[in-house]
Amino acid sequence: MKNLKFSIEIQASKEMVWNTLWEDKTFRDWANIIDEGTYMVGSMKEGAEVQFISSVNGYGVTSFVEKCIPYEFALLKHKADTQESGQQERANEWTGGQERYSLTEGDGTTTLTVELDTPPEQVETFEERLPKALRRIKELAESK
């Protein structure tokens, strides 16, 4: 897997950015840019399991929330790739990878940094789509 890292500055509090990341309505909005119809099952709490699933193709990934400091940091470890809306395991494209979300705030600006381990065949897609998703997060957080 290749580690990709992206950052964006957002004119909003880190609480506002965090809520934009993980609240259902806004999550679906920005995650749709990466993979159409993506939604999250579960909650962003340390020790919890969450699933990220595409309602369009039924594929997803089940992740363990390894570390969660609300409004500051989340570390997800991908446990299993799934299909059929998370009901069945499939090829381990993402399994074993990690995603990190870091938020730092200063002078009314929050810097959101996203780092993720990406399968080689998905690198180009994420290099194109994740910056667009971050711009959408920025739009959503700044408009609240």
Phi, psi and omega in degrees: 000151178253136178275123176249146181221131181224146177222154175210146176262134185233131180277070180198161179293158179294333176296318179294318179295315179302313180296323177296321178298315196247348176289141189308307186298313182284326176302311181301323182297303184284326181291335177300333179291325181280311180214114187309133176078013184290135174222165182246137174247125183111185181227152183281080179227138181305132180088355181271165175248136177231153175239138174247115189230140174270123178287345181281311183246355177078359178277152179193190178219140175260128185233151176258130178278093184293317181217136177213112172246100185310137179072003182228314190201141172220134176239119179250136174245123182282120184268321185202141170275144184227167171219178182053052178054041175087003185276339184224140178285153178224191181308142187275062180293315184257343185305132180093346179281169180230155171230138179233132177240118181239136178235127174232140185237141175199132178053041176080004179242135176250131173262120177258124177240129179240126177238134179213144173278126189237130176300143183309321183285352180252355185303309183299318179299314182288327176295331178276314190272327184295318175301324176294319179295321178295321177296325178291320175302317178301311179301314182295314183293320182286340181269352182285000000 
